[in-house]
Amino acid sequence: MPPRRARRSGPLLAAGVLAAGLPLLLGACGGAVPTTFDLTAVPGAARSGPARRSIVVAEPVGLQPFEADRIIVREPGGSLSFLGGGQWADRLPRLIQARLLQSLENTGRLRSVSRPGDKVAADTVLVTEIRAFDIAAGSREAVVDISVKLVSEATGTVAAARVFQARVPVAAVDAGSAANGLDRALSTVLADIVRWVGAAA
């Protein structure tokens, strides 16, 4: 029986498509195949007013465990481990970068939103650090903690900085519950970042 996938209205739909194909490709190799989960961008909302700021979204940085595509569990003593049975659809920093970029684009309030390699002129760089993106096993919570800086492209000075956090209860410490909880927590953080960037613009 395949691993149970976390599903709600929309968030992990792409993950379900990815996960469905993996056993077909890798089943012959033997062993359990981890379910692949995606993360969700914040949907757009109708807004008025001119688009003013052009932003480059840098790939988030973080400690080595957050550089992988694995779901992380933090034990009460602070030790980190990888949760079996599940993985993200890409390296976590690149996946968060993509969803942050999409969330900002969805607002329709920015002249342009791009990656550093896109060679698009921008006045501001959005620099982020993943401080936490894991399941707290002791409290059974999905924890997302991301620090954000708006840096002037011309001068390199920090125009604004803030830390965004969210904690969401999870039903169990398993891959499906963890991915669902972390997706919900990230959605809260992304929505807060989008509002903050809009106010700073």
WOFEN-V389020 format. One record per backbone hydrogen bond with DSSP energy under -0.5 kcal/mol. CO is the residue of the C=O (numbers start at 1). NH is the residue of the N-H. E is the energy in kcal/mol with one decimal. If there is no record, write none. Layout:
co=CO nh=NH e=E
co=CO nh=NH e=E
//
This chain:
co=8 nh=10 e=-1.7
co=10 nh=13 e=-1.6
co=12 nh=16 e=-2.2
co=13 nh=17 e=-1.7
co=14 nh=18 e=-2.3
co=15 nh=19 e=-3.3
co=16 nh=20 e=-2.0
co=17 nh=21 e=-1.0
co=18 nh=21 e=-0.7
co=18 nh=22 e=-1.2
co=19 nh=23 e=-0.9
co=21 nh=25 e=-1.4
co=22 nh=26 e=-2.7
co=23 nh=27 e=-2.1
co=26 nh=29 e=-1.9
co=27 nh=30 e=-1.4
co=32 nh=34 e=-0.5
co=35 nh=87 e=-2.2
co=37 nh=89 e=-1.7
co=53 nh=111 e=-1.8
co=53 nh=112 e=-0.8
co=54 nh=123 e=-1.2
co=54 nh=124 e=-1.7
co=55 nh=57 e=-0.5
co=55 nh=114 e=-2.2
co=56 nh=58 e=-0.8
co=56 nh=126 e=-3.4
co=61 nh=130 e=-3.3
co=63 nh=66 e=-1.6
co=64 nh=67 e=-1.9
co=65 nh=68 e=-0.9
co=66 nh=93 e=-0.5
co=68 nh=92 e=-2.6
co=69 nh=88 e=-3.6
co=71 nh=83 e=-3.4
co=72 nh=135 e=-2.3
co=73 nh=75 e=-0.6
co=73 nh=81 e=-2.1
co=74 nh=137 e=-2.3
co=74 nh=138 e=-0.5
co=75 nh=78 e=-2.6
co=79 nh=75 e=-2.8
co=81 nh=73 e=-3.1
co=83 nh=86 e=-0.8
co=85 nh=35 e=-2.3
co=86 nh=71 e=-0.6
co=87 nh=37 e=-2.9
co=91 nh=95 e=-2.4
co=92 nh=96 e=-2.7
co=93 nh=60 e=-0.6
co=93 nh=97 e=-2.4
co=94 nh=98 e=-2.1
co=95 nh=99 e=-2.1
co=96 nh=100 e=-2.5
co=97 nh=101 e=-2.6
co=98 nh=102 e=-2.4
co=99 nh=103 e=-2.2
co=100 nh=104 e=-2.2
co=101 nh=105 e=-2.4
co=102 nh=106 e=-2.4
co=103 nh=107 e=-0.6
co=104 nh=107 e=-1.0
co=104 nh=108 e=-0.5
co=105 nh=108 e=-1.3
co=109 nh=52 e=-1.2
co=112 nh=55 e=-2.6
co=114 nh=57 e=-3.3
co=115 nh=118 e=-1.8
co=116 nh=119 e=-0.7
co=123 nh=153 e=-2.2
co=124 nh=56 e=-2.5
co=125 nh=127 e=-0.8
co=125 nh=151 e=-2.8
co=126 nh=58 e=-2.0
co=127 nh=149 e=-2.6
co=128 nh=61 e=-1.8
co=129 nh=131 e=-0.9
co=129 nh=147 e=-2.1
co=130 nh=63 e=-0.6
co=132 nh=145 e=-2.8
co=134 nh=136 e=-0.6
co=134 nh=143 e=-3.2
co=135 nh=74 e=-3.4
co=135 nh=137 e=-1.0
co=136 nh=140 e=-1.6
co=136 nh=141 e=-1.3
co=140 nh=170 e=-2.4
co=141 nh=136 e=-3.0
co=141 nh=143 e=-0.6
co=142 nh=168 e=-2.2
co=143 nh=134 e=-1.9
co=144 nh=166 e=-2.1
co=145 nh=131 e=-2.6
co=145 nh=132 e=-1.8
co=146 nh=164 e=-2.9
co=147 nh=129 e=-2.1
co=148 nh=162 e=-2.4
co=149 nh=127 e=-2.7
co=149 nh=151 e=-0.6
co=150 nh=159 e=-3.0
co=150 nh=160 e=-1.2
co=151 nh=125 e=-2.9
co=152 nh=156 e=-2.3
co=157 nh=152 e=-2.9
co=157 nh=159 e=-0.7
co=160 nh=150 e=-2.8
co=162 nh=148 e=-3.1
co=164 nh=146 e=-2.7
co=166 nh=144 e=-2.5
co=168 nh=142 e=-3.7
co=172 nh=174 e=-1.5
co=174 nh=178 e=-2.8
co=175 nh=179 e=-2.7
co=176 nh=180 e=-2.1
co=177 nh=181 e=-2.5
co=178 nh=182 e=-2.7
co=179 nh=183 e=-2.1
co=180 nh=184 e=-2.1
co=181 nh=185 e=-2.4
co=182 nh=186 e=-2.6
co=183 nh=187 e=-2.1
co=184 nh=188 e=-1.6
co=185 nh=189 e=-2.0
co=186 nh=190 e=-3.3
co=187 nh=191 e=-2.2
co=188 nh=192 e=-1.9
co=189 nh=193 e=-2.6
co=190 nh=194 e=-2.7
co=191 nh=195 e=-2.0
co=192 nh=196 e=-2.3
co=193 nh=197 e=-3.0
co=194 nh=198 e=-2.3
co=195 nh=199 e=-2.2
co=196 nh=200 e=-2.4
co=197 nh=201 e=-1.8
//
